[in-house]
Amino acid sequence: MTIPRRSWRGAGVLAAAAVVGLTGGVISAGPAAAHTPTWAVTCDEVTVDLKYYTPNVPNTVTVTVDGKDLLPTETFGKEFSKKLTLPQHSEKLTVRLVVKDGSKGGNYSYEDEKTADVCEGEPTPTPPPTESTPTEPTPTESTPSETPGTETPEPSDTPSGEPSESAPAVPAPSESAPPLAETGSSSATPVIGGAALAVLLAGGGILWAVRKRRTTQA
Protein backbone atom coordinates (compact mmCIF):
# COMPACT_ATOMS: atom_id res chain seq x y z
CA MET A 1 0.00 0.00 0.00
CA THR A 2 1.45 3.34 -1.03
CA ILE A 3 0.71 6.47 1.01
CA PRO A 4 0.48 9.64 -1.04
CA ARG A 5 3.20 12.23 -0.49
CA ARG A 6 0.63 14.89 0.23
CA SER A 7 -0.49 12.97 3.29
CA TRP A 8 3.10 12.83 4.61
CA ARG A 9 3.52 16.53 4.06
CA GLY A 10 0.30 17.28 5.88
CA ALA A 11 1.33 15.18 8.84
CA GLY A 12 4.73 16.84 8.95
CA VAL A 13 3.19 20.30 8.99
CA LEU A 14 0.88 19.36 11.86
CA ALA A 15 3.77 17.94 13.88
CA ALA A 16 5.88 21.00 13.32
CA ALA A 17 3.03 23.25 14.35
CA ALA A 18 2.53 21.23 17.51
CA VAL A 19 6.24 21.48 18.43
CA VAL A 20 6.29 25.22 17.84
CA GLY A 21 3.17 25.71 19.92
CA LEU A 22 4.54 23.65 22.77
CA THR A 23 7.87 25.47 22.71
CA GLY A 24 6.18 28.86 22.68
CA GLY A 25 4.01 27.87 25.61
CA VAL A 26 7.02 26.80 27.64
CA ILE A 27 8.92 29.95 26.77
CA SER A 28 5.99 32.20 27.58
CA ALA A 29 5.28 30.38 30.84
CA GLY A 30 8.90 30.50 31.95
CA PRO A 31 9.19 34.21 32.87
CA ALA A 32 5.83 34.27 34.65
CA ALA A 33 6.79 31.34 36.85
CA ALA A 34 10.28 32.69 37.45
CA HIS A 35 9.07 35.99 38.93
CA THR A 36 6.85 34.34 41.53
CA PRO A 37 8.81 34.53 44.82
CA THR A 38 9.05 31.39 46.92
CA TRP A 39 9.11 31.84 50.69
CA ALA A 40 8.13 29.84 53.74
CA VAL A 41 7.62 30.61 57.43
CA THR A 42 7.99 28.12 60.30
CA CYS A 43 7.89 28.63 64.05
CA ASP A 44 11.57 29.59 64.18
CA GLU A 45 12.76 30.67 60.72
CA VAL A 46 11.87 32.36 57.43
CA THR A 47 13.12 31.10 54.05
CA VAL A 48 13.16 33.42 51.02
CA ASP A 49 14.04 32.19 47.50
CA LEU A 50 13.88 34.60 44.54
CA LYS A 51 15.10 33.59 41.04
CA TYR A 52 15.21 34.81 37.47
CA TYR A 53 14.72 38.47 38.23
CA THR A 54 16.02 41.11 35.87
CA PRO A 55 19.74 41.55 36.51
CA ASN A 56 21.59 44.87 36.62
CA VAL A 57 18.57 46.66 38.15
CA PRO A 58 17.98 47.63 41.81
CA ASN A 59 15.64 44.82 42.89
CA THR A 60 15.03 44.96 46.67
CA VAL A 61 13.68 42.62 49.35
CA THR A 62 12.57 43.38 52.94
CA VAL A 63 11.30 41.10 55.72
CA THR A 64 9.64 42.46 58.87
CA VAL A 65 8.24 40.80 62.01
CA ASP A 66 5.42 42.64 63.76
CA GLY A 67 6.57 45.86 62.10
CA LYS A 68 10.25 45.43 63.07
CA ASP A 69 12.98 44.69 60.55
CA LEU A 70 14.11 41.07 60.48
CA LEU A 71 15.85 41.66 57.13
CA PRO A 72 16.44 45.35 56.42
CA THR A 73 15.96 46.40 52.81
CA GLU A 74 18.58 44.59 50.73
CA THR A 75 19.34 45.01 47.02
CA PHE A 76 19.80 41.93 44.78
CA GLY A 77 20.20 41.14 41.08
CA LYS A 78 19.03 38.03 39.28
CA GLU A 79 18.68 35.81 42.35
CA PHE A 80 18.30 36.03 46.11
CA SER A 81 18.15 33.22 48.67
CA LYS A 82 18.42 33.44 52.46
CA LYS A 83 17.22 31.83 55.71
CA LEU A 84 16.38 34.10 58.62
CA THR A 85 16.06 33.04 62.27
CA LEU A 86 13.03 34.33 64.13
CA PRO A 87 13.39 35.61 67.69
CA GLN A 88 12.00 33.51 70.54
CA HIS A 89 8.33 34.25 71.05
CA SER A 90 5.45 33.09 73.22
CA GLU A 91 2.77 34.45 70.89
CA LYS A 92 2.17 34.25 67.15
CA LEU A 93 4.16 36.62 64.95
CA THR A 94 3.16 38.34 61.72
CA VAL A 95 5.90 38.05 59.09
CA ARG A 96 5.75 40.31 56.02
CA LEU A 97 7.73 39.96 52.75
CA VAL A 98 8.12 42.90 50.38
CA VAL A 99 9.86 42.41 47.00
CA LYS A 100 10.22 45.32 44.59
CA ASP A 101 11.05 44.64 40.94
CA GLY A 102 13.59 47.20 39.75
CA SER A 103 12.84 46.71 36.06
CA LYS A 104 10.81 49.24 34.08
CA GLY A 105 7.23 49.26 35.32
CA GLY A 106 8.02 47.02 38.31
CA ASN A 107 5.45 44.49 37.15
CA TYR A 108 6.84 41.70 39.34
CA SER A 109 6.86 43.48 42.68
CA TYR A 110 5.38 41.30 45.40
CA GLU A 111 4.02 41.66 48.97
CA ASP A 112 2.70 38.96 51.28
CA GLU A 113 2.14 38.16 54.98
CA LYS A 114 2.37 34.89 56.89
CA THR A 115 2.04 33.86 60.53
CA ALA A 116 4.78 32.23 62.58
CA ASP A 117 3.34 29.91 65.21
CA VAL A 118 4.83 29.28 68.64
CA CYS A 119 7.25 26.35 68.65
CA GLU A 120 6.12 23.39 70.75
CA GLY A 121 8.03 22.99 73.98
CA GLU A 122 9.50 26.49 73.76
CA PRO A 123 9.67 27.88 77.31
CA THR A 124 7.59 30.91 77.95
CA PRO A 125 9.93 33.79 78.77
CA THR A 126 9.46 35.03 82.28
CA PRO A 127 9.08 38.76 82.68
CA PRO A 128 12.03 40.47 84.34
CA PRO A 129 11.51 41.20 88.02
CA THR A 130 10.22 44.65 88.62
CA GLU A 131 12.10 46.79 91.04
CA SER A 132 10.07 47.31 94.15
CA THR A 133 9.58 50.88 95.13
CA PRO A 134 11.37 51.45 98.45
CA THR A 135 8.94 52.31 101.19
CA GLU A 136 9.60 55.48 103.02
CA PRO A 137 10.51 54.93 106.68
CA THR A 138 7.76 55.87 109.08
CA PRO A 139 8.92 58.91 111.05
CA THR A 140 9.21 58.07 114.73
CA GLU A 141 8.06 60.57 117.28
CA SER A 142 11.02 61.94 119.16
CA THR A 143 10.81 61.79 122.93
CA PRO A 144 10.59 65.35 124.26
CA SER A 145 13.56 66.34 126.29
CA GLU A 146 13.25 67.30 129.93
CA THR A 147 11.78 70.69 130.67
CA PRO A 148 14.54 73.29 130.72
CA GLY A 149 15.37 74.60 134.12
CA THR A 150 14.29 71.50 136.04
CA GLU A 151 17.69 69.92 135.98
CA THR A 152 19.62 70.34 139.21
CA PRO A 153 22.95 71.92 138.41
CA GLU A 154 25.88 69.89 139.51
CA PRO A 155 27.88 71.48 142.33
CA SER A 156 31.05 73.05 141.18
CA ASP A 157 34.36 72.02 142.61
CA THR A 158 34.89 75.47 144.15
CA PRO A 159 32.42 76.36 147.00
CA SER A 160 30.23 79.29 146.16
CA GLY A 161 31.08 80.94 149.48
CA GLU A 162 34.70 81.31 148.61
CA PRO A 163 35.57 84.28 146.42
CA SER A 164 36.69 83.40 142.96
CA GLU A 165 40.22 84.00 141.96
CA SER A 166 39.17 86.78 139.63
CA ALA A 167 37.23 88.77 142.30
CA PRO A 168 39.38 91.33 144.17
CA ALA A 169 39.87 90.50 147.83
CA VAL A 170 38.34 92.92 150.36
CA PRO A 171 41.17 94.41 152.43
CA ALA A 172 40.97 93.54 156.12
CA PRO A 173 41.02 96.48 158.57
CA SER A 174 44.43 97.21 159.89
CA GLU A 175 44.94 96.56 163.58
CA SER A 176 47.25 99.55 163.83
CA ALA A 177 44.54 102.06 162.86
CA PRO A 178 43.58 104.35 165.84
CA PRO A 179 40.10 103.95 167.31
CA LEU A 180 37.50 106.53 166.45
CA ALA A 181 37.21 109.45 168.95
CA GLU A 182 34.23 109.41 171.28
CA THR A 183 31.73 112.22 170.60
CA GLY A 184 30.06 112.06 174.05
CA SER A 185 26.67 111.18 172.67
CA SER A 186 25.12 107.83 173.16
CA SER A 187 21.76 106.25 172.88
CA ALA A 188 21.04 106.98 176.62
CA THR A 189 21.29 110.81 176.25
CA PRO A 190 17.53 111.42 175.62
CA VAL A 191 16.55 109.35 178.66
CA ILE A 192 18.93 111.23 180.93
CA GLY A 193 17.69 114.56 179.60
CA GLY A 194 14.07 113.55 180.24
CA ALA A 195 14.83 112.50 183.81
CA ALA A 196 16.64 115.75 184.49
CA LEU A 197 13.70 117.77 183.19
CA ALA A 198 11.32 115.81 185.40
CA VAL A 199 13.51 116.50 188.43
CA LEU A 200 13.56 120.21 187.65
CA LEU A 201 9.79 120.28 187.27
CA ALA A 202 9.30 118.40 190.53
CA GLY A 203 11.71 120.73 192.33
CA GLY A 204 9.89 123.73 190.93
CA GLY A 205 6.58 122.33 192.09
CA ILE A 206 7.89 121.70 195.59
CA LEU A 207 9.41 125.19 195.75
CA TRP A 208 6.11 126.77 194.71
CA ALA A 209 4.15 124.74 197.27
CA VAL A 210 6.54 125.75 200.07
CA ARG A 211 6.26 129.47 199.24
CA LYS A 212 2.50 129.29 199.04
CA ARG A 213 2.34 127.62 202.41
CA ARG A 214 4.55 130.29 204.01
CA THR A 215 2.35 132.99 202.55
CA THR A 216 -0.75 131.39 203.98
CA GLN A 217 0.83 131.13 207.52
CA ALA A 218 1.94 134.73 207.53
C-alpha positions as CSV (number, residue, x, y, z in Angstrom):
1,M,0.0,0.0,0.0
2,T,1.4,3.3,-1.0
3,I,0.7,6.5,1.0
4,P,0.5,9.6,-1.0
5,R,3.2,12.2,-0.5
6,R,0.6,14.9,0.2
7,S,-0.5,13.0,3.3
8,W,3.1,12.8,4.6
9,R,3.5,16.5,4.1
10,G,0.3,17.3,5.9
11,A,1.3,15.2,8.8
12,G,4.7,16.8,9.0
13,V,3.2,20.3,9.0
14,L,0.9,19.4,11.9
15,A,3.8,17.9,13.9
16,A,5.9,21.0,13.3
17,A,3.0,23.3,14.3
18,A,2.5,21.2,17.5
19,V,6.2,21.5,18.4
20,V,6.3,25.2,17.8
21,G,3.2,25.7,19.9
22,L,4.5,23.6,22.8
23,T,7.9,25.5,22.7
24,G,6.2,28.9,22.7
25,G,4.0,27.9,25.6
26,V,7.0,26.8,27.6
27,I,8.9,30.0,26.8
28,S,6.0,32.2,27.6
29,A,5.3,30.4,30.8
30,G,8.9,30.5,32.0
31,P,9.2,34.2,32.9
32,A,5.8,34.3,34.7
33,A,6.8,31.3,36.9
34,A,10.3,32.7,37.4
35,H,9.1,36.0,38.9
36,T,6.9,34.3,41.5
37,P,8.8,34.5,44.8
38,T,9.1,31.4,46.9
39,W,9.1,31.8,50.7
40,A,8.1,29.8,53.7
41,V,7.6,30.6,57.4
42,T,8.0,28.1,60.3
43,C,7.9,28.6,64.1
44,D,11.6,29.6,64.2
45,E,12.8,30.7,60.7
46,V,11.9,32.4,57.4
47,T,13.1,31.1,54.1
48,V,13.2,33.4,51.0
49,D,14.0,32.2,47.5
50,L,13.9,34.6,44.5
51,K,15.1,33.6,41.0
52,Y,15.2,34.8,37.5
53,Y,14.7,38.5,38.2
54,T,16.0,41.1,35.9
55,P,19.7,41.5,36.5
56,N,21.6,44.9,36.6
57,V,18.6,46.7,38.1
58,P,18.0,47.6,41.8
59,N,15.6,44.8,42.9
60,T,15.0,45.0,46.7
61,V,13.7,42.6,49.3
62,T,12.6,43.4,52.9
63,V,11.3,41.1,55.7
64,T,9.6,42.5,58.9
65,V,8.2,40.8,62.0
66,D,5.4,42.6,63.8
67,G,6.6,45.9,62.1
68,K,10.3,45.4,63.1
69,D,13.0,44.7,60.6
70,L,14.1,41.1,60.5
71,L,15.9,41.7,57.1
72,P,16.4,45.4,56.4
73,T,16.0,46.4,52.8
74,E,18.6,44.6,50.7
75,T,19.3,45.0,47.0
76,F,19.8,41.9,44.8
77,G,20.2,41.1,41.1
78,K,19.0,38.0,39.3
79,E,18.7,35.8,42.4
80,F,18.3,36.0,46.1
81,S,18.2,33.2,48.7
82,K,18.4,33.4,52.5
83,K,17.2,31.8,55.7
84,L,16.4,34.1,58.6
85,T,16.1,33.0,62.3
86,L,13.0,34.3,64.1
87,P,13.4,35.6,67.7
88,Q,12.0,33.5,70.5
89,H,8.3,34.3,71.0
90,S,5.5,33.1,73.2
91,E,2.8,34.5,70.9
92,K,2.2,34.2,67.2
93,L,4.2,36.6,65.0
94,T,3.2,38.3,61.7
95,V,5.9,38.1,59.1
96,R,5.7,40.3,56.0
97,L,7.7,40.0,52.8
98,V,8.1,42.9,50.4
99,V,9.9,42.4,47.0
100,K,10.2,45.3,44.6
101,D,11.0,44.6,40.9
102,G,13.6,47.2,39.8
103,S,12.8,46.7,36.1
104,K,10.8,49.2,34.1
105,G,7.2,49.3,35.3
106,G,8.0,47.0,38.3
107,N,5.4,44.5,37.1
108,Y,6.8,41.7,39.3
109,S,6.9,43.5,42.7
110,Y,5.4,41.3,45.4
111,E,4.0,41.7,49.0
112,D,2.7,39.0,51.3
113,E,2.1,38.2,55.0
114,K,2.4,34.9,56.9
115,T,2.0,33.9,60.5
116,A,4.8,32.2,62.6
117,D,3.3,29.9,65.2
118,V,4.8,29.3,68.6
119,C,7.2,26.4,68.7
120,E,6.1,23.4,70.7
121,G,8.0,23.0,74.0
122,E,9.5,26.5,73.8
123,P,9.7,27.9,77.3
124,T,7.6,30.9,78.0
125,P,9.9,33.8,78.8
126,T,9.5,35.0,82.3
127,P,9.1,38.8,82.7
128,P,12.0,40.5,84.3
129,P,11.5,41.2,88.0
130,T,10.2,44.6,88.6
131,E,12.1,46.8,91.0
132,S,10.1,47.3,94.2
133,T,9.6,50.9,95.1
134,P,11.4,51.4,98.5
135,T,8.9,52.3,101.2
136,E,9.6,55.5,103.0
137,P,10.5,54.9,106.7
138,T,7.8,55.9,109.1
139,P,8.9,58.9,111.1
140,T,9.2,58.1,114.7
141,E,8.1,60.6,117.3
142,S,11.0,61.9,119.2
143,T,10.8,61.8,122.9
144,P,10.6,65.4,124.3
145,S,13.6,66.3,126.3
146,E,13.3,67.3,129.9
147,T,11.8,70.7,130.7
148,P,14.5,73.3,130.7
149,G,15.4,74.6,134.1
150,T,14.3,71.5,136.0
151,E,17.7,69.9,136.0
152,T,19.6,70.3,139.2
153,P,23.0,71.9,138.4
154,E,25.9,69.9,139.5
155,P,27.9,71.5,142.3
156,S,31.1,73.0,141.2
157,D,34.4,72.0,142.6
158,T,34.9,75.5,144.1
159,P,32.4,76.4,147.0
160,S,30.2,79.3,146.2
161,G,31.1,80.9,149.5
162,E,34.7,81.3,148.6
163,P,35.6,84.3,146.4
164,S,36.7,83.4,143.0
165,E,40.2,84.0,142.0
166,S,39.2,86.8,139.6
167,A,37.2,88.8,142.3
168,P,39.4,91.3,144.2
169,A,39.9,90.5,147.8
170,V,38.3,92.9,150.4
171,P,41.2,94.4,152.4
172,A,41.0,93.5,156.1
173,P,41.0,96.5,158.6
174,S,44.4,97.2,159.9
175,E,44.9,96.6,163.6
176,S,47.2,99.6,163.8
177,A,44.5,102.1,162.9
178,P,43.6,104.3,165.8
179,P,40.1,103.9,167.3
180,L,37.5,106.5,166.5
181,A,37.2,109.4,168.9
182,E,34.2,109.4,171.3
183,T,31.7,112.2,170.6
184,G,30.1,112.1,174.0
185,S,26.7,111.2,172.7
186,S,25.1,107.8,173.2
187,S,21.8,106.3,172.9
188,A,21.0,107.0,176.6
189,T,21.3,110.8,176.3
190,P,17.5,111.4,175.6
191,V,16.6,109.4,178.7
192,I,18.9,111.2,180.9
193,G,17.7,114.6,179.6
194,G,14.1,113.6,180.2
195,A,14.8,112.5,183.8
196,A,16.6,115.8,184.5
197,L,13.7,117.8,183.2
198,A,11.3,115.8,185.4
199,V,13.5,116.5,188.4
200,L,13.6,120.2,187.7
201,L,9.8,120.3,187.3
202,A,9.3,118.4,190.5
203,G,11.7,120.7,192.3
204,G,9.9,123.7,190.9
205,G,6.6,122.3,192.1
206,I,7.9,121.7,195.6
207,L,9.4,125.2,195.7
208,W,6.1,126.8,194.7
209,A,4.1,124.7,197.3
210,V,6.5,125.8,200.1
211,R,6.3,129.5,199.2
212,K,2.5,129.3,199.0
213,R,2.3,127.6,202.4
214,R,4.5,130.3,204.0
215,T,2.4,133.0,202.6
216,T,-0.7,131.4,204.0
217,Q,0.8,131.1,207.5
218,A,1.9,134.7,207.5
